[in-house]
Amino acid sequence: MKLLLNIFKVTIFSALVFCIHSCTDTTAKSTSPVLFLTTKPTVNKDSISKILKEINAVEKAKLLDVVFTDEAKTKGFNGVVLIAQRGQVIYKKAFGYAKIKTKDSLHINSVFQLSSSSKTLTAAAIMLLVEQGKLKLTDSIQQYLPQFPYHKINIKMLLTHRSGLSNYVYDCEPYCEKPNLYNGCVFNNKSMLEILTIKKPPLYCLPNKKFEYCNTNYALLPLIIEKVTGMSFADYMKKNIFDPLGMNDTWVHNAKTDSLHKNVTIGHNGSGTVEKTVFADDVVGDKGIYSTVDDMFKWDQALYSEKLLKKETIDQSFTGYSNEHKGKRNYGYGWRMIDNGNGNKIVYHNGWWHGYNSEFLRRLNDQTTIIILSNKDNRMAYQIKDVLPILNSTAEGADVGGGD
């Protein structure tokens, strides 16, 4: 312990690498644990040193490594983890393989599909347009998509999953005879809208009656963005979200070019077999954004400033709008939340899609961030009950469940 503290003091302003019993399971190869210190130009070294000492960064990194190494060795976790507090990354490590069959190891810069954690970024794009006065949350869907067959639904209802729409994945599958093809074309967001327009599947419930989590809502939002901006969803996200935040390894799914990106991974099922392509893969907004733990940390940190969105907008996004459900859980604009009313509010989003699992969790009162990206289907990516206590929090409400 004294040796670690001495090393910590000597190298406080650079990366500190220490090894703690590496995992020997060949199905879950891991890198050495690394403590990264995120230095900001506006924060002097004395301030960083003080923060790291106050949050007990070295000791927490050791304990976190025990937890995740065990999950990789005994429970099959395969992915990359980044954990930070107060703007400082205290733990970052890769476990397992990018391609299990060829044993290509994962590393810190490996790129994963975010699955439904993509919704946090899709919602931000909408809110940016709201700030710019280019649309209003109360605007009807027909104002931008005239053919949309359901009335009395507005943009806010899409953001908050209160539209009453049914899930396009189930509604559209019967009309897609071949994988990824609809009438000879790639099945995408526009194809989805065409099927909804023609077939008019029944609503789950009346608009704004209650919260019903539904991917159709977030698959419609990119079409609205494209209509308002005249840009493709992918181009808009790159120019207005990813590039301004320096998210250089983040992009919107494109079946023709995904594999050309450096460090991209492949999704696997729980047994380690590569997931097959399915018809809904090319629908984006509800999923389909690829990123790294470092880029997601940049997104996380931007939410503590007004670099992208105004504080008022961020606060609105972190407000719950499904209040007919009594309890501590709620949903904002692209964010799930747990609020016990004790000042320990958590905003987060999970994701799952064809072998990819994601956990993006932010505890606001102490600026705790947990980012877990996995490319082998395993519910352990969501089970963080052993992690939050290490980060000096109350374990109450820490179970964020699974899925998207």
Wavefront OBJ file of the C-alpha trace (Angstrom):
o trace
v 0.000 0.000 0.000
v 2.798 2.451 0.918
v 4.580 1.610 -2.335
v 1.434 2.309 -4.355
v 0.915 5.613 -2.598
v 4.520 6.607 -3.231
v 4.194 5.766 -6.920
v 0.923 7.665 -6.981
v 2.606 10.779 -5.576
v 5.528 10.620 -7.979
v 3.469 10.120 -11.132
v 0.327 11.951 -10.111
v 0.104 13.877 -13.372
v 0.539 10.953 -15.773
v -0.975 7.512 -16.225
v -0.273 5.093 -13.376
v -0.208 1.464 -14.364
v -0.342 -1.305 -11.832
v -1.022 -4.990 -12.216
v -3.278 -6.979 -9.929
v -3.453 -10.703 -10.678
v -4.328 -10.816 -14.384
v -7.151 -13.087 -15.474
v -5.892 -16.378 -16.935
v -9.181 -17.536 -18.466
v -8.533 -17.736 -22.219
v -12.171 -16.896 -22.960
v -11.872 -13.610 -21.112
v -8.399 -12.224 -21.740
v -7.887 -8.904 -19.959
v -5.464 -6.056 -20.148
v -3.650 -4.734 -17.102
v -5.714 -2.330 -15.018
v -4.878 1.278 -15.672
v -5.511 4.391 -13.622
v -5.911 7.320 -15.980
v -5.855 10.874 -14.722
v -7.952 13.154 -16.881
v -6.213 16.500 -16.806
v -8.129 19.521 -18.047
v -6.321 22.660 -19.247
v -8.445 24.800 -16.931
v -7.642 22.685 -13.855
v -4.213 23.119 -12.281
v -2.146 20.207 -11.066
v -2.652 20.991 -7.398
v -6.415 20.866 -7.875
v -6.195 17.516 -9.657
v -3.982 16.117 -6.922
v -6.459 17.282 -4.308
v -9.412 15.717 -6.134
v -7.642 12.383 -6.576
v -6.727 12.312 -2.915
v -10.247 13.238 -1.815
v -11.855 10.518 -3.902
v -9.201 7.950 -2.903
v -8.617 7.131 -6.551
v -5.864 4.510 -6.220
v -7.649 2.385 -3.643
v -10.924 2.539 -5.585
v -9.163 1.432 -8.774
v -7.786 -1.631 -6.968
v -11.205 -2.607 -5.640
v -12.911 -2.008 -8.978
v -10.362 -4.222 -10.690
v -11.175 -7.068 -8.328
v -14.877 -6.783 -9.235
v -14.469 -6.645 -13.004
v -11.693 -9.218 -13.178
v -13.935 -11.636 -11.315
v -16.845 -10.907 -13.668
v -14.625 -11.551 -16.675
v -13.138 -14.732 -15.252
v -16.207 -16.362 -13.690
v -19.209 -14.719 -15.356
v -18.089 -14.234 -18.944
v -17.946 -10.450 -19.105
v -16.313 -9.340 -22.366
v -15.920 -5.593 -22.850
v -14.364 -2.294 -21.828
v -14.993 -0.327 -18.638
v -14.419 3.331 -17.771
v -15.245 4.772 -14.351
v -14.731 8.382 -13.329
v -15.505 10.774 -10.517
v -15.387 14.567 -10.471
v -13.963 14.706 -13.975
v -11.117 12.276 -13.286
v -10.967 8.792 -14.804
v -9.986 6.462 -11.980
v -10.403 3.093 -13.703
v -10.266 1.984 -17.312
v -9.709 -1.540 -18.549
v -10.473 -3.931 -21.419
v -11.459 -7.587 -20.961
v -11.735 -10.283 -23.611
v -11.945 -10.158 -27.381
v -13.138 -7.945 -30.204
v -13.509 -11.072 -32.333
v -13.829 -14.171 -30.189
v -13.177 -16.697 -32.969
v -9.812 -15.190 -33.901
v -8.964 -14.126 -30.332
v -8.375 -10.504 -31.339
v -8.079 -8.745 -28.010
v -10.203 -5.812 -26.982
v -8.402 -2.637 -25.994
v -9.322 0.754 -24.618
v -9.970 2.204 -28.087
v -12.258 -0.629 -29.213
v -15.518 0.588 -30.761
v -18.904 -0.854 -29.771
v -22.472 -0.274 -30.847
v -24.191 1.659 -28.062
v -27.551 0.020 -28.751
v -30.253 1.937 -26.865
v -27.717 4.119 -25.085
v -27.721 5.840 -28.492
v -31.000 7.436 -27.415
v -29.150 9.885 -25.150
v -27.427 11.322 -28.223
v -30.491 11.239 -30.480
v -32.447 13.177 -27.857
v -29.617 15.696 -27.561
v -29.790 16.333 -31.318
v -33.494 17.120 -31.032
v -32.948 19.404 -28.051
v -30.200 21.256 -29.912
v -32.692 22.010 -32.689
v -35.175 23.180 -30.062
v -32.586 25.575 -28.656
v -31.941 26.889 -32.161
v -35.654 27.544 -32.657
v -35.873 25.105 -35.570
v -38.605 23.012 -33.976
v -40.780 22.894 -30.874
v -41.477 19.948 -28.595
v -45.191 20.632 -29.021
v -44.991 20.335 -32.825
v -47.075 17.531 -34.271
v -45.337 14.768 -36.191
v -47.364 15.622 -39.314
v -45.693 19.037 -39.390
v -42.509 17.268 -40.530
v -43.786 13.893 -41.742
v -47.179 14.632 -43.367
v -47.833 10.983 -44.217
v -47.563 9.862 -40.576
v -50.937 8.169 -39.951
v -51.400 8.799 -36.223
v -52.616 12.157 -34.941
v -52.353 14.004 -31.621
v -48.725 12.869 -31.190
v -46.014 15.486 -30.782
v -42.214 15.449 -30.572
v -42.175 15.520 -26.773
v -44.244 12.339 -26.696
v -41.662 10.615 -28.872
v -38.820 11.752 -26.612
v -40.586 10.580 -23.458
v -42.112 7.341 -24.834
v -45.644 8.623 -24.346
v -46.831 8.381 -27.947
v -48.676 5.090 -27.548
v -47.031 3.745 -30.715
v -46.340 0.050 -31.105
v -42.874 -1.388 -31.719
v -41.770 -1.263 -35.354
v -39.563 -4.331 -34.871
v -42.678 -6.461 -34.467
v -44.911 -4.470 -36.813
v -42.541 -4.486 -39.778
v -40.978 -7.936 -39.612
v -43.855 -9.714 -41.437
v -43.308 -7.452 -44.453
v -39.572 -8.032 -44.716
v -39.181 -11.295 -46.559
v -35.405 -11.124 -46.831
v -32.866 -9.984 -44.242
v -32.210 -6.234 -44.544
v -34.460 -5.928 -47.598
v -37.797 -4.182 -48.052
v -39.107 -3.989 -51.618
v -35.568 -4.560 -52.844
v -34.085 -1.800 -50.703
v -32.344 -1.647 -47.365
v -34.927 -1.591 -44.600
v -34.279 1.655 -42.748
v -36.120 4.476 -40.993
v -37.864 5.572 -44.173
v -38.982 2.012 -44.884
v -40.357 1.796 -41.352
v -42.394 4.962 -41.849
v -43.713 3.630 -45.162
v -44.958 0.427 -43.529
v -46.537 2.329 -40.639
v -48.259 4.604 -43.147
v -49.644 1.770 -45.249
v -50.416 -0.872 -42.619
v -51.350 1.395 -39.694
v -50.700 -1.100 -36.875
v -52.877 -0.303 -33.850
v -51.567 1.888 -31.067
v -50.693 0.326 -27.717
v -52.603 3.110 -25.991
v -53.909 6.616 -26.576
v -51.231 9.312 -27.032
v -49.876 10.802 -23.797
v -51.933 8.437 -21.655
v -48.949 6.635 -20.151
v -45.290 5.746 -20.510
v -44.619 2.796 -22.838
v -40.979 2.329 -23.807
v -40.953 1.887 -27.581
v -38.129 2.040 -30.128
v -40.462 3.409 -32.811
v -40.363 6.789 -31.070
v -36.617 7.154 -31.466
v -36.632 5.721 -34.986
v -38.946 8.555 -36.044
v -36.791 11.313 -34.532
v -33.962 10.970 -37.127
v -36.528 11.456 -39.916
v -37.642 14.690 -38.263
v -34.029 15.813 -37.898
v -33.401 15.107 -41.586
v -36.527 17.024 -42.607
v -35.610 20.064 -40.503
v -31.912 20.209 -41.399
v -31.778 18.856 -44.941
v -28.912 16.618 -43.814
v -28.710 12.895 -43.265
v -28.989 11.875 -39.631
v -25.411 10.567 -39.738
v -24.029 13.815 -41.165
v -25.994 15.954 -38.740
v -24.771 13.984 -35.740
v -21.167 14.184 -36.903
v -21.214 17.915 -37.617
v -23.267 19.061 -34.628
v -22.624 16.506 -31.873
v -19.603 14.275 -32.444
v -17.131 16.759 -33.970
v -17.823 19.631 -31.534
v -17.264 17.268 -28.596
v -14.154 15.682 -30.102
v -15.863 12.284 -30.358
v -13.600 11.241 -33.206
v -14.298 7.499 -32.912
v -18.085 7.821 -32.916
v -20.403 7.443 -35.885
v -23.897 6.415 -36.950
v -24.222 2.882 -38.309
v -23.730 2.325 -42.018
v -23.726 -1.295 -43.160
v -21.335 -0.540 -46.020
v -18.681 1.278 -44.002
v -18.861 0.088 -40.362
v -16.261 -2.618 -40.915
v -13.866 -0.114 -42.481
v -13.533 1.832 -39.246
v -10.474 1.149 -37.146
v -10.983 -0.820 -33.927
v -14.620 -1.760 -34.593
v -15.833 -4.884 -32.787
v -18.281 -7.645 -33.674
v -21.352 -8.501 -31.587
v -21.617 -12.032 -30.183
v -24.367 -13.967 -28.464
v -23.934 -15.418 -24.996
v -22.181 -18.527 -26.311
v -19.626 -16.461 -28.235
v -21.073 -16.957 -31.723
v -21.217 -13.939 -34.024
v -24.706 -12.466 -34.194
v -26.372 -12.633 -37.595
v -27.610 -9.589 -39.456
v -31.356 -8.958 -39.086
v -33.777 -6.758 -40.990
v -33.946 -3.967 -38.376
v -30.191 -3.369 -38.128
v -30.269 -0.371 -40.466
v -32.852 1.554 -38.477
v -30.993 4.136 -36.383
v -31.744 6.679 -33.682
v -33.200 4.118 -31.333
v -29.817 2.352 -31.614
v -27.033 2.255 -34.200
v -24.459 4.708 -32.863
v -20.946 3.301 -32.455
v -18.513 4.703 -29.915
v -15.707 4.087 -27.421
v -15.587 4.517 -23.651
v -13.358 7.582 -24.083
v -15.755 9.257 -26.494
v -18.692 8.497 -24.220
v -16.766 10.106 -21.375
v -16.439 13.230 -23.519
v -20.223 13.185 -23.932
v -20.595 12.710 -20.194
v -18.346 15.652 -19.362
v -20.097 17.921 -21.868
v -23.261 17.490 -19.810
v -21.578 19.241 -16.871
v -21.018 22.350 -18.999
v -22.818 24.255 -21.711
v -20.411 23.159 -24.418
v -23.254 21.582 -26.406
v -26.554 22.238 -24.636
v -27.664 24.937 -22.225
v -28.031 24.025 -18.562
v -31.773 24.647 -18.759
v -32.052 22.143 -21.611
v -30.007 19.553 -19.737
v -32.151 19.998 -16.634
v -35.286 19.472 -18.732
v -33.766 16.306 -20.168
v -33.130 14.974 -16.653
v -36.712 15.649 -15.526
v -39.135 12.711 -15.340
v -42.305 12.857 -17.415
v -43.955 9.508 -16.609
v -45.338 10.564 -13.270
v -48.400 8.336 -13.428
v -45.987 5.595 -12.336
v -45.437 6.032 -8.613
v -41.938 5.276 -7.421
v -38.354 6.358 -7.823
v -37.932 5.495 -11.533
v -38.823 7.774 -14.401
v -37.912 8.776 -17.971
v -36.835 12.177 -19.320
v -35.642 13.178 -22.780
v -33.531 10.164 -23.733
v -32.636 9.304 -20.148
v -33.900 6.835 -17.599
v -33.533 7.976 -14.014
v -33.623 6.811 -10.438
v -34.499 9.530 -7.945
v -35.000 8.618 -4.304
v -35.584 12.241 -3.378
v -32.426 12.294 -1.265
v -30.192 14.280 -3.615
v -28.601 11.116 -4.990
v -30.184 11.222 -8.451
v -28.968 8.828 -11.123
v -29.554 9.316 -14.860
v -28.654 6.467 -17.161
v -29.475 4.381 -20.205
v -28.856 0.717 -20.888
v -28.668 -0.866 -24.293
v -28.900 -4.249 -25.975
v -28.826 -5.156 -29.646
v -27.500 -8.359 -31.187
v -24.704 -9.165 -28.820
v -23.912 -5.618 -27.760
v -24.660 -4.508 -24.202
v -24.095 -0.988 -22.916
v -24.368 0.760 -19.568
v -24.051 4.548 -19.381
v -24.726 5.753 -15.845
v -24.226 9.155 -14.243
v -24.729 9.947 -10.546
v -25.104 13.686 -10.544
v -24.366 14.758 -6.967
v -20.728 13.592 -6.999
v -20.205 13.430 -10.777
v -19.765 9.672 -10.832
v -19.710 8.092 -14.290
v -19.881 4.390 -15.164
v -19.462 3.398 -18.809
v -19.532 -0.306 -19.691
v -19.500 -1.436 -23.328
v -19.663 -5.124 -24.218
v -19.768 -7.103 -27.461
v -20.784 -10.445 -25.969
v -24.343 -10.658 -24.686
v -24.086 -10.826 -20.918
v -26.409 -9.244 -18.359
v -23.440 -8.626 -16.074
v -22.890 -5.379 -17.973
v -25.887 -3.980 -16.092
v -25.278 -5.507 -12.676
v -23.322 -2.775 -10.920
v -24.517 -3.342 -7.356
v -20.929 -4.171 -6.367
v -19.534 -1.086 -8.091
v -21.471 1.855 -6.653
v -20.597 1.066 -3.000
v -16.906 1.216 -3.923
v -17.539 4.705 -5.268
v -18.801 5.815 -1.853
v -22.502 5.847 -2.615
v -25.628 4.436 -1.129
v -26.394 1.145 -2.812
v -30.128 1.903 -2.625
v -31.593 2.241 -6.097
v -28.400 1.057 -7.729
v -30.032 -1.803 -9.645
v -30.519 -0.413 -13.143
v -31.868 -3.634 -14.565
v -31.046 -4.819 -18.051
v -31.997 -4.646 -21.702
v -32.617 -1.348 -23.431
l 1 2 3 4 5 6 7 8 9 10 11 12 13 14 15 16 17 18 19 20 21 22 23 24 25 26 27 28 29 30 31 32 33 34 35 36 37 38 39 40 41 42 43 44 45 46 47 48 49 50 51 52 53 54 55 56 57 58 59 60 61 62 63 64 65 66 67 68 69 70 71 72 73 74 75 76 77 78 79 80 81 82 83 84 85 86 87 88 89 90 91 92 93 94 95 96 97 98 99 100 101 102 103 104 105 106 107 108 109 110 111 112 113 114 115 116 117 118 119 120 121 122 123 124 125 126 127 128 129 130 131 132 133 134 135 136 137 138 139 140 141 142 143 144 145 146 147 148 149 150 151 152 153 154 155 156 157 158 159 160 161 162 163 164 165 166 167 168 169 170 171 172 173 174 175 176 177 178 179 180 181 182 183 184 185 186 187 188 189 190 191 192 193 194 195 196 197 198 199 200 201 202 203 204 205 206 207 208 209 210 211 212 213 214 215 216 217 218 219 220 221 222 223 224 225 226 227 228 229 230 231 232 233 234 235 236 237 238 239 240 241 242 243 244 245 246 247 248 249 250 251 252 253 254 255 256 257 258 259 260 261 262 263 264 265 266 267 268 269 270 271 272 273 274 275 276 277 278 279 280 281 282 283 284 285 286 287 288 289 290 291 292 293 294 295 296 297 298 299 300 301 302 303 304 305 306 307 308 309 310 311 312 313 314 315 316 317 318 319 320 321 322 323 324 325 326 327 328 329 330 331 332 333 334 335 336 337 338 339 340 341 342 343 344 345 346 347 348 349 350 351 352 353 354 355 356 357 358 359 360 361 362 363 364 365 366 367 368 369 370 371 372 373 374 375 376 377 378 379 380 381 382 383 384 385 386 387 388 389 390 391 392 393 394 395 396 397 398 399 400 401 402 403 404
